[in-house]
């Protein structure tokens, strides 16, 4: 029986972490929906400051997820979400 899981990991640089872990695990970085991001900015739900360009693609600056390549887009996919946090790791666990 396969188990579905989603893990959140605090990170100083979520995009670099996602790239590294995707390559290491043989997974894929989840694709960005640039049209959705632009629409959220145009409608006032987000700002340009909340985005960045990573590998030439418009992405949310605060997070990036990876999943197995055969599960991209599946609702119950296995997933690691790397989220940006301002503080360096000192004592708290970065995995949630």
C-alpha positions as CSV (number, residue, x, y, z in Angstrom):
1,X,0.0,0.0,0.0
2,X,1.4,3.4,-1.0
3,X,1.1,6.3,1.5
4,X,0.5,9.9,0.6
5,X,2.4,12.5,2.6
6,X,3.1,16.2,2.5
7,X,6.0,17.7,4.5
8,X,6.7,21.4,5.0
9,X,10.3,22.5,5.5
10,X,11.4,25.9,6.6
11,X,14.2,27.3,4.5
12,X,16.2,30.5,3.9
13,X,16.1,29.8,0.1
14,X,13.1,27.6,-0.8
15,X,13.9,27.6,-4.6
16,X,17.5,26.4,-4.1
17,X,16.4,23.8,-1.6
18,X,13.7,22.6,-4.0
19,X,16.1,22.3,-6.9
20,X,18.6,20.4,-4.8
21,X,16.1,18.0,-3.3
22,X,14.3,17.4,-6.6
23,X,17.6,16.4,-8.2
24,X,18.7,14.3,-5.2
25,X,15.4,12.4,-5.0
26,X,14.8,12.1,-8.7
27,X,11.6,14.2,-8.2
28,X,10.5,17.3,-10.1
29,X,10.0,20.9,-9.0
30,X,6.3,21.6,-9.3
31,X,5.6,23.9,-12.3
32,X,4.6,27.5,-11.6
33,X,1.3,28.9,-13.0
34,X,2.6,32.3,-14.2
35,X,-0.8,33.3,-15.5
36,X,-2.4,32.7,-12.1
37,X,0.4,34.7,-10.4
38,X,-0.1,37.6,-12.8
39,X,-3.9,37.5,-12.3
40,X,-3.5,37.6,-8.5
41,X,-1.2,40.7,-8.9
42,X,-3.6,42.4,-11.4
43,X,-6.6,41.8,-9.1
44,X,-4.7,43.2,-6.0
45,X,-4.5,39.9,-4.1
46,X,-0.7,39.9,-4.4
47,X,2.1,42.2,-5.1
48,X,5.2,42.1,-7.4
49,X,7.3,42.0,-4.2
50,X,5.8,38.6,-3.4
51,X,7.2,37.1,-6.6
52,X,10.6,36.4,-8.0
53,X,12.1,35.0,-11.2
54,X,13.7,31.6,-10.8
55,X,15.3,29.9,-13.9
56,X,13.5,32.5,-16.0
57,X,10.1,31.6,-14.6
58,X,7.8,33.9,-12.5
59,X,7.3,32.1,-9.1
60,X,6.0,33.0,-5.7
61,X,9.1,34.1,-3.7
62,X,8.0,32.5,-0.4
63,X,7.7,28.8,-1.3
64,X,8.5,26.0,-3.8
65,X,7.3,22.4,-3.8
66,X,8.6,19.2,-5.3
67,X,6.9,15.9,-6.0
68,X,7.5,12.6,-7.9
69,X,7.3,13.3,-11.6
70,X,4.4,10.9,-12.2
71,X,2.3,12.8,-9.6
72,X,2.5,16.4,-10.9
73,X,-1.0,17.8,-10.6
74,X,-2.4,14.9,-8.5
75,X,-4.4,16.1,-5.5
76,X,-3.1,13.3,-3.2
77,X,0.5,13.5,-4.3
78,X,3.6,13.0,-2.2
79,X,5.1,16.4,-1.7
80,X,7.8,18.5,0.0
81,X,7.0,22.2,0.4
82,X,9.9,24.5,1.1
83,X,8.8,27.7,2.7
84,X,10.8,30.8,3.3
85,X,11.5,31.9,6.9
86,X,13.5,35.0,7.9
87,X,15.4,33.4,10.8
88,X,18.4,31.1,10.7
89,X,18.0,27.7,12.2
90,X,19.0,27.7,15.8
91,X,17.1,25.3,17.9
92,X,13.7,24.7,16.3
93,X,13.0,21.9,13.9
94,X,12.5,23.1,10.4
95,X,10.3,20.2,9.3
96,X,6.6,20.3,10.0
